Amino acid sequence: MPRHRFTRLALIGTLAGVFSALFGVGGGIVIVPLLVLWLGYGEHEATGTSLAAIAVIAVFGALGHAAYGNVRLGDGLLVGLPAVVGVVIGTKFQQRLSGRAISLSFAALLVVVAVVLLIP
């Protein structure tokens, strides 16, 4: 693996971990755009790669927060188990969309979240 590629992937992972731990956001908010912009991934590949990375991030993040007593395991399972169904449905739906439609949808989601966070 070329050094610049390794360095960029490591930086993307570090940023995703920091954002996940600080804000509880999925690393995908960081991983997907950076894989597309820095490494030329297509939207479908960036999403799939991000989901694989988030599985690892989530385990270690949950363990770290559990050490501080910040995890409500029952509530986490209640949110997580139905999310498995959602991810299966979302993956099938995403495969029917063009890369451009995925990018525009993701950008729109980020704008909506930003506006909601800015309005008290």
N, C-alpha and C positions, 0 to 999 in steps of 0.2 A: 504494500500500500504506500503510495507516495506520501512523503512527510507532510506536505501542505494539507492533504486530504485528512490524514490522521489528526493533525492539529485542529483543523476546523471541526471535525466530528467530536473531538474531546472538548472543544470550547462550547459547542452546541449542547453537549451533555451537561457540562458544568452550569451553563446558564439555565437550562431546563430544571436542574436540581435546585438551584437557588430560588428560582421563581416558584417552583412547586412547594418548597419548604416555607418560603416567606408568605405566599398568598394563597396556597392551597389550590392553585390553578393547575390544570393538567399541563404537563410539559409540552403538549402539542401546540400550545399557543406560541411557544418559542421554537420548538423543534421543526414543525411543518414549514413555516416561512423560511427558516434558515436553511433547511435542506433544499428547498426550491431555489432560493436566491444565491446561496454560497456554493452549492454542490450540483446544481442543475437537475435535481430529481424532478420527475413528473409528480403531479399532485397525488395520484393514486399510490405511487411508491413512497412518497413522503409520508402520507397518512399511515400506511401499513407499517413502515419503519418506525414512525413515532409511537404507534400503539405497542410495538414490541419493546421499545425503550421505556415507555410509561409503566409497563408491567414491573420492570425492575425498579424504577424510581419509586413507584407506589409502595412496594414491599419495604424498602429501606426507609422511606419517609414515614410510613406508618409505625415502623419499629422505633424510629427516633422519637416520634411524638408520643408513642406509648411509654417510653422511658420517662417522659415528663408528666405522664398521666393525662394526656390530652386526647385520648382515643376512646370513643364510645363504640365498642365493638358491635353491639347489637344494632345500633343505628347505622353503622357502616355497612353491615351485612344487609340490612333492610334497603339501603340505597344501592349497594353493589350488586346484589343478586338480580333485581329487575334490570339493572344496567346491562347485564349480560345479554338479555333478550334484546334490549335496545341496540347494542353494538352489532348483533347479528342482523337485525333489520336494517340498520344504518349502512352496514357494509354492502349488503345486497343492493340497496338503493344507490349508494355511491358508485357502484360499478356501472350503473346505467347513465351516469352523468359525464359530461366532458370535463377535462381538466380545467378549462376556463370557467365552467359553471361552478365547479368546486371552489376555485379561487375567489370568484365573486361572492359566493355564499359565505365563505369564511371571512372575507373582508367586511361584508355587511354585518355579520355576527359581531365582529370586533368593534365596529362603529356603534352598534346598538348597546353593547356592554359599556363602552366608554361613555356614551350619553347617559345611560342609567346611573353610572357611578358618579357622574358630574352633577346630576340633578339631585338636590337634597330631598 
